[in-house]
Amino acid sequence: MACGVGLGLHPHVQSIKLRLMTQETPAFLYDPAIIEPKWQKKWLEKKAFAAKDFDKRPKFYTLFFFPYPSGEGLHVGHSENYVAPDMLARYKRAQGFNVLQPTGWDAFGLPAENYARKTGIHPRITTTKNIDNYRCQIKMLGIGIDWDREVDTTDPLYYKWTQWIFLKLFEKGLAYVKESPVWWCQTLGTVLANEEVLDGKSEVGGYPVERRSLLQWVLKITAYADTLESKLASVDWPDSTRRQQINWIGRSVGAEVAFDVEGHPNEKLTVYTTRPDTLFGVTFMVIAPEHPLVQKITTAENKAKVDAYVKAAASKSDLDRTELNKDKTGIFTGAYAINPVNGKKAQIWVGDYVLGSYGTGAIIAVPAHDERDFEFAKKHNIEIIPVITNPDGTEATLPYTGAGKMVNSGKYDGMGSEEFKKRIVEDLAKTSQAKATVNYKLRDWAFSRQHYWGEPFPILWISEADYKKIDRAKTKLVLPKDPVFYEKGGVKFFAVGLPQESLPLKLPDMKDVHPKGAETPLSTLSDWVNVFVNLETGETHAKPQCPKCVPARRETNTMPQWAGSCWYYLRFLDPHNDQAIVDRKKLEYWGMPDFYIGGAAHAVLHLLYARFWHQFLYDLGIVNTEEPFPKLFHQGIILGEDSQKMSKSRGNVVNPDTIVKEYGADTLRLYLMFMGPLEDMKPWSSKGIEGVHRFLRRAFREFIGEDGEISAKVKDTPEENPETEKLLHATIKKVSADIEALRFNTAISQLMILLNQIQTAPEVSLQTAKAFIQLLAPFAPHLAEEVWERLGEETFVGEAKWPTYDESKLVSSTVKIVVQINGKLRAEMELPADVDEAGALAAARANEKVKQHMEGKQIRKVIFVKGRLLNLVAG
Ligand code: ANZ
C-alpha cells in the first residue's frame, strides 16, 4: 500500500499499532517500524531541519530536482536522488552549517490532465492527492526537509511569479507569437504534444493525427545563445552534460555569401557556409523546399516535379529530414546561380535535407570536399572540382574534408586553405557579397501548450484601433517595446499584459477539462475569455463599465510544464513573499544552491531553460549571479535485479514502500548508498539489502543491552582499546572526506570495519560508541537518534558537533615485534613503536617463551629489523 493511501495512515504506523497491541517488540530489538515514525514525528515537531535566514553560521544550500508528483508514487531512483543529498545535508548540519534543504512540487503537466480525460477526476484533486502521497513518502525516507518552505507550482501564489517573469519577458521583447504547426487529433478532438504522438498516431488510442497551424507564444532564448554557451565554462558540472548543452546550442562560425540568380536580376540567393574556403569548388546549390525563391525561379518544365517534392517535404518533421534521413534527395529547379568568386554557373536544386529554419535556408554544395555533396553529385552526374590539396600540396583523394593548399582558385592558388578562408570573406565583403556570421542550432522556445493544467498567460488580445488608444505614459497594462500582434482575416489583434499588481491570473475552474473539439480547453469558457479591459487601469470586467473599457479576449493557451521549474530554486529562499520573487537580502544571504542533484535526462531542457530565465533575471538586476546552478551532480540510474531498466512491463520495479515496510528506511538509505559510486548505473540486489540490514541490527545490538538500556559492554571511561581508538580516528577522517566527495559507499565500508573492531574488542568506551553513532547518523538517522537517546543524550544526534580526529592518533603507538630463535618463530612482543635493538633485546630476555627456548644457550648474534623483527642466533 502506498504512503497515506487507504486507511490514511503511514504503513509504519499501522504495523506499530498492531505490534503495540500484541506487545511483540521487546525494547532491545532493533525495530525500524517503531523507531522510524517516532523520530520522524519528533523532527517534524521540533522543526529539526528549519533553515534560518541570516543566521551567523555559514550557509549550505542543497537542492534535489523537485519531484513531479505522479500517481505512481516514488520509485527507488527518486529515493536515491533524495537520500544522497540528505546525507550531505545532515553531515553539513553537524559540521556547523546553516543548512537549507527544501523541496516542492512540479505539479502542472499532462499526466494529471490525461488522467482527468480518462476518469473525469479534476487535475486539482489528483494533484493534491499525489502531492500528499509524495510528501508522506519523502518523510518516510527520513529526508530532512524544511517543510515551511514547500512550494507547489500549481499554487496561484507561486505561479503569480511565473506569470510575472513571463510579463517581464514580454515587456522586454523576448516573448512573441508565431503561427506554428501542432499535432491535431480529429478523433480525440484535441491538440497533442509531441511526446503524445507515436509513429504518426495518437499515443492514446492510436488515432490518426495531422499538422495544424496555431498561434503560439515563443520565447527568444536565442537572444541568450551566446551567454548560455560561454557561461558554461564557469560552472562545475558533469562534462557530458556541459557538452550536450554546447551541442544543443550549436554555435557555428561561418559566412553568408550572396549569389546572383541567372535571369532574375532582382533576386539574390544567399547561402550560409562554414567553409568559404571551398567557394571555387561549388558546382551546385541546394535550397530548402520552403525557401521563397523556389516558386520564383523554378522553370516551367520542372515545376510539376518540384511542386510535388515540396508538398511531400511539408509533411516531414525536421528530424525526419536531417538526422533520420540517410538518402539525401533533391530535385533540379532548372535555374542557375552565379558564383561571385569566379562568375561560374551552378545548378540550383531543392532538397529537403536543407532546413528553411537554419542559416539562410540555402547552401553551396562542394562535392570535392563534402561527403554528402560528393554522393549527391555522383548520383546526379554533377561536376566535381577539387580546390584543396593534401597539406603537403599533393592531390587529395576525394572527397577530402581536411585543410591544405588552394588549387583551381584563380589568384589564390597556393595559399593555405585556413588563411584563404578568412581572406575570401574579407575580399567579397568589400563588394557586399559576403559577411562573416555566427549561427546557432538553438531555436526559440515554443512556450504555448493547448492544455488546461498549466499557468494561464496574463495576456489580453485587443483590436488595433483600441491598441492605438492606449496612453503609454498612463496605462498600467504591460506593453512590449515592439507590438506583438497577429492577423486574422485581414484584421490585426494586439497583445497587452495584465497589470503586474493584478497577478495571479487564476486558472479558471472547469468541469470537463477536455472539451472535445476545442483547440484549447480554456477557449470554451466564453465568460472567462471575453471581457472588457480598462485601457488605463488594466482592470477587466464582464461588462463595459467605463468609457475607457474596450472588448478583449484572453489568451487561452497555457504555459509548458518547464515554466514553473525555471525559477523554483529562488522561491525556496523566500517562499511566502507576496511583494517580490525573492527578497534581495535573503537572496544575498543564501545565494544559489551549493549542490544541485538530479538525473542526467534533464541535461538540455530544464537545465537550459532555467539558465535562460536566470540570465534574464540577472540582466533585470533581480538575481546577483549569472548562473543558477554552480555545482551539478547526476546520480546513476538504478537498474532492476536483472540489470535491466526498471519498468512495469518487465516486472522488475522495486518499490521503496515495500522495502521500507520490510527493512525500514535506514536500511533502504544505507543500501542505496552502499550499492556503488553515486554516479554509476547499478543493479538492485536483494542479497545486498539483507547485508546492510544485518549491519544495522548488529550496530544496534552492540550498544543496546537486553533491557533496552546501554549495553554492559559500553563503559563510561576515558580509556579505549588502542586498536579501537586508532581505527576510530581513521574512520572519522575517512567518513568525513568521503561524504564531502560524495563517496558514500566507501564511507559505509569504513563504518563496517569500525563496527567489526568494536565487536571484537571486549569493551568499548561510551565516547567511541557516541562517535560511531554520530558517524552513522547521516546514513541511518533514525537508528542513530534512537541509540543516541538511549546512550543518555537529549538533543538530536544531528545537532551534536561532528566528531573530529587527531592525526597523531592515526599512527600506532605500539608495534608487533616477532622474535625468531635460530630462524624459528618463538614469540611475538607488543612494544613501543620506536623501540631500538637494546630495548627489544631486553624485552625478549624478559619474555617467558623466549626464556624457555634460550635455556642453556648463549646469544651469538642479534639481527634487528626496526619495528618488525628480532632474530637471535644462539647456541
Ligand atoms: C559548404 C560546405 C562545404 C559546407 C563543405 C560544409 C562542408 P554547421 O557547422 O552545423 O553550422 N548548411 C548550412 N545551412 C544549412 C541548412 N539550412 N540546412 C542544412 N545544411 C545547412 O554546418 C554548417 C554547414 O552546413 C554549412 O557549410 C552548409 O554546408 C550546411 F565541405 O557549406 B557548408
Residues whose N, C-alpha, C, O or C-beta is under 5 A from the ligand:
A	BS01	ANZ	S252 Y272 T273 T274 R275 T278 Y353 V354 L355 Y358 G359 G361 A362 I363 I364 V366 H369 D370
